[in-house]
């Protein structure tokens, strides 16, 4: 049996909404998926996956998906439906903790991703919204309702494999990951610093793409780049902000 299908069935036994994710080389997914999806191996194979954000697939449905999309990765829908929240660490854990000193991650089941680590916690309603905290090279993504996480033993399109790290067999409760409120931590989660003229468009576009990857709509992207524009010296004009948010919104949400 295919290893990712086997894992998907095991995750379903654990009570999680596990579904097929697209092949990391975009094989067998069809022209339309290839046209829309900009993150091979990181997006549900069936782009119309909203149903599984509220409903658990049965064993036959999981097998059908992996039969229809051979060579698929496996993903689990996070949030209320599966009872879990993923915390994605982009970069080395040590560097991320130095950059975000308020970050405390209780021991729980954990696996390695291509660029860092992902921690799986027990879902709770309060304080568990999906959100991101970013610098230029490091980041924290909280994956809750409306999101999904690629799971082991999936493959990254650059060749690495998602691999379980811990021998921990239990899932810890989701911790409080709210940063202390101060003038350098705006609501967007993007750290405050001056953005100079030569880097304005690139910085704002990258931040908007990061937010889009996690499901932000165009109006949300516009609010994000407007917020960041207050740090631009000199600020961009309104037409430039609209162009950046529209360009980022063309990409398909992932994770």
C-alpha positions in Angstrom: 0.0 0.0 0.0 1.2 3.5 -0.8 2.9 5.0 2.3 1.0 8.3 2.2 -2.3 6.4 1.8 -1.4 4.2 4.7 -0.6 7.3 6.8 -3.8 9.0 5.8 -5.8 6.0 7.0 -3.9 6.0 10.3 -4.6 9.7 10.8 -8.2 9.1 10.1 -8.2 6.4 12.9 -6.9 9.2 15.1 -10.0 11.2 14.3 -8.4 13.6 11.9 -9.7 14.8 8.5 -7.0 13.4 6.3 -7.1 13.9 2.5 -4.9 13.6 -0.5 -2.5 16.5 -1.3 -1.2 17.0 -4.8 1.9 15.2 -6.0 5.1 17.2 -5.3 6.0 17.1 -9.0 2.4 17.9 -10.0 2.0 14.5 -11.6 -1.6 13.1 -12.2 -3.4 16.2 -11.0 -4.6 17.6 -14.3 -4.0 20.8 -16.2 -6.4 23.0 -14.2 -4.8 22.1 -10.9 -1.3 22.8 -12.4 -2.5 26.2 -13.6 -3.9 27.3 -10.3 -1.6 25.7 -7.7 1.7 27.4 -7.2 2.9 25.1 -4.4 3.3 21.5 -5.7 2.9 19.0 -2.9 1.4 21.4 -0.4 -2.2 21.8 -1.6 -5.1 19.4 -1.4 -5.3 17.5 -4.7 -8.9 18.4 -5.1 -8.9 22.2 -4.9 -12.6 22.1 -3.8 -11.7 20.9 -0.3 -13.9 23.2 1.8 -16.3 20.3 2.6 -13.5 18.5 4.5 -13.1 21.6 6.8 -16.3 20.6 8.5 -16.7 16.9 7.7 -14.5 13.8 8.3 -13.9 11.6 5.2 -14.6 7.9 5.6 -12.1 5.2 4.7 -13.6 4.6 1.3 -13.4 8.3 0.4 -9.7 8.5 1.4 -9.0 5.5 -0.8 -10.9 7.0 -3.7 -8.9 10.2 -3.5 -5.5 8.4 -3.5 -6.7 6.1 -6.3 -7.9 9.1 -8.4 -4.7 11.1 -7.6 -1.8 8.5 -7.6 1.4 9.5 -6.0 -0.3 12.0 -3.7 1.1 13.5 -0.5 -1.1 13.4 2.6 -2.5 16.4 4.4 -4.8 16.9 7.5 -7.3 19.6 7.8 -6.6 21.5 11.0 -9.0 23.2 13.4 -12.2 22.0 14.9 -12.9 19.2 12.4 -9.8 17.3 13.4 -9.4 18.7 16.9 -5.8 19.8 16.3 -3.8 23.0 15.6 -0.5 23.0 13.8 2.3 25.4 14.7 4.7 25.8 11.8 8.3 27.0 12.5 10.0 28.4 9.4 13.7 28.4 10.1 15.7 26.8 12.9 13.9 26.6 16.2 16.8 28.3 18.0 16.8 31.3 15.6 13.0 31.6 15.8 13.0 31.6 19.6 15.7 34.3 19.6 13.6 36.4 17.2 10.4 35.7 19.0 11.4 35.4 22.7 7.8 35.0 23.8 7.5 31.7 22.0 6.9 28.8 24.4 6.2 25.4 22.8 5.2 22.6 25.2 6.4 19.1 24.2 4.0 17.4 21.8 4.1 15.3 18.7 6.4 17.0 16.2 7.8 16.5 12.7 10.4 18.0 10.4 9.4 20.0 7.3 11.6 21.2 4.5 12.4 24.5 6.2 11.8 23.8 9.8 9.5 22.0 12.2 5.8 21.6 12.8 4.2 21.0 16.2 0.7 19.5 16.6 -1.4 20.6 19.5 -4.9 19.9 20.8 -7.5 22.3 19.5 -9.3 24.8 21.7 -11.8 27.4 20.7 -10.3 30.4 22.5 -7.2 32.1 21.2 -6.7 29.6 18.3 -7.2 31.7 15.2 -4.9 31.0 12.3 -2.3 33.7 12.1 1.3 34.4 11.2 4.3 36.2 12.7 7.1 36.9 10.2 10.4 38.5 9.7 12.3 38.4 6.3 13.8 34.9 7.0 11.9 33.5 9.9 8.3 32.8 10.8 5.6 31.2 12.9 2.3 30.1 11.3 -0.6 28.9 13.4 -2.7 26.5 11.4 -6.3 26.3 12.7 -9.8 26.5 11.2 -9.8 26.7 7.4 -6.2 25.5 7.1 -4.4 22.2 6.5 -1.0 20.8 7.1 1.1 18.5 5.0 2.0 15.4 7.0 4.7 12.7 7.1 5.7 10.8 5.1 4.9 13.4 2.3 7.7 14.6 0.0 8.7 18.2 -0.7 9.1 19.1 -4.3 12.9 19.7 -3.7 13.3 16.1 -2.5 13.2 16.2 1.3 10.7 14.1 3.3 8.4 15.2 6.1 9.6 13.1 9.0 8.4 12.5 12.6 10.9 13.8 15.2 9.6 13.2 18.6 8.9 9.9 20.5 6.1 11.7 22.3 2.9 9.8 21.9 0.4 12.4 23.3 -0.8 15.7 22.0 -0.3 18.7 24.4 -3.0 21.4 24.8 -2.5 24.4 22.5 -0.5 27.0 24.4 -1.0 30.7 24.6 1.1 32.0 21.7 0.1 35.7 21.8 3.1 38.0 21.8 3.3 40.8 24.3 1.5 43.9 23.0 3.9 46.8 22.3 4.5 49.4 19.6 6.8 47.0 17.7 4.3 44.3 17.3 1.3 45.4 15.2 -1.8 43.3 14.7 -0.5 42.0 11.4 2.3 40.1 13.2 4.9 41.7 11.0 7.7 43.2 13.1 8.2 47.0 12.9 11.2 48.4 11.0 11.7 51.0 8.3 11.3 49.8 4.7 13.5 51.7 2.4 12.7 52.9 -1.1 14.6 50.1 -2.9 12.9 47.3 -1.1 9.3 48.5 -0.7 7.6 46.6 -3.5 9.5 43.3 -2.9 9.0 43.4 0.9 5.2 44.2 0.7 4.7 41.6 -2.1 6.4 38.8 -0.2 4.4 39.6 3.0 1.2 39.6 1.0 2.1 36.3 -0.7 2.8 34.8 2.7 -0.6 35.9 4.0 -2.3 34.6 0.8 -0.6 31.2 1.2 -2.6 30.9 4.4 -5.9 31.9 2.9 -6.1 35.7 3.2 -8.5 37.3 0.7 -7.6 40.3 -1.5 -9.2 42.8 0.9 -7.1 41.4 3.8 -4.0 41.6 1.7 -4.7 45.2 0.9 -5.1 46.0 4.6 -1.8 44.2 5.3 0.2 46.1 2.7 -1.4 49.4 3.9 -0.3 48.7 7.4 3.3 47.9 6.2 3.2 51.0 4.0 3.3 53.2 7.1 6.9 51.9 7.6 7.9 52.7 4.0 10.2 55.7 3.5 8.7 57.2 1.4 5.3 55.4 1.3 4.0 53.8 -1.9 0.9 55.4 -3.5 -2.6 53.8 -3.4 -2.3 52.3 -6.9 0.9 50.5 -6.1 -0.7 49.0 -3.0 -3.7 47.8 -5.0 -1.4 46.3 -7.6 0.6 44.4 -5.0 -2.5 43.0 -3.2 -4.1 42.0 -6.6 -1.0 40.2 -7.7 -0.6 38.3 -4.5 -4.3 37.3 -4.6 -3.8 35.5 -7.9 -2.0 32.7 -6.1 -3.8 29.7 -4.6 -3.9 29.4 -0.8 -1.8 26.6 0.5 -0.9 24.6 3.6 
